[in-house]
Amino acid sequence: MSERTKIKDIARVAGVSTATVSRALSDSALVTDTTRDKVREAASKLNYRLNVRARNLRIQKSMAVLLVVRNMSNPFYLEIFKGVEEVARAAGYVLLMGNTEDDDERDNEYFDMLRDGQADGMILMTGKLPEEHEVLRTASGMAPIVVALEAVENCRLAHVQIDNCAAAKQAVHHLASLGHKRIAHICGPLPEILSRLRLDGYRKAMAEVGLEIPDNYEPVGDYSIRSGQECCRQLFDSDNPPTALFVANDEMAFGAIGELRRRGLRVPQDVSVVGFDDLFISESYSPPLTTISQPRVEIGQTAMTMLLDIIGARLTEPKTIEMPTKLILRDSTGPAVS
């Protein structure tokens, strides 16, 4: 790339004005296709590259947005990323990934990026807000942030959510319909709101079908495979092990199934398992996992569209969009045998 190539150089080679070059390089409708092609050919011949930084300074935007997650290694985020990037790219935005690893200091760093203009907006998937961060106190009262799937209470932010409580109830009702009476729940991290809502759904469904919940039937994990193994170990080391598990996410469900196999128990012949998320590997797992499906690509698309509306001042008041879920029946659940 030649750092010395200027707009006026392209104008000279193409035989047009500098204003026409600027319009052609920004795909203005005021320039004919023939002229646009001539300008681009000249720019290519001169090894010209658009100065994105200069353009962004002119429009006072970074043309970047942040997608902040708690653990980038979790495959759950892949399809959400796909949906967010599709809408962002079509609008001319670059998508930056932020990985907090549940570290409060890293949380603050990403909010600092937003405050300092390194990004024009944020899609937040950690469920955590840095206390009293100045980016949350904008003149309009609404920051350019969309909270996706997680929930943040008592804040003026846009949300894209699912009904976690209703989805959990559907999972438990399915297990009860198969004749299971000893149904345990492997929880996500508490007291996080998302985990609490799924736990509430489990408890409400158990009450609706008239089943008691023993004291040890709600072990708490952290959404990892390892914690699913550990929680399953706790349940099946007890004197009253369950015949069915409703697990707060698919990864912990995989861990639980691995622990059941280690103990010589079959899924679903001995123990039925329902997960939550419908990861792309859940269908091909052995056995294929019955789980709650979330439309993750559409969630990403919806969140990014809302963020663009906030950035463009088309959305000035907090709004919540609820996306549908579906119970996907596969081979990890079956009739109770005892």
Helices and strands as residue ranges (DSSP letters): H 7-14, H 18-25, H 33-45, H 52-59, E 64-69, H 77-90, E 94-99, H 104-115, E 121-124, G 134-136, E 145-148, E 158-161, H 164-177, E 183-186, H 193-208, H 225-236, E 244-247, H 250-262, E 272-277, E 290-293, H 296-311, E 320-322, E 326-328
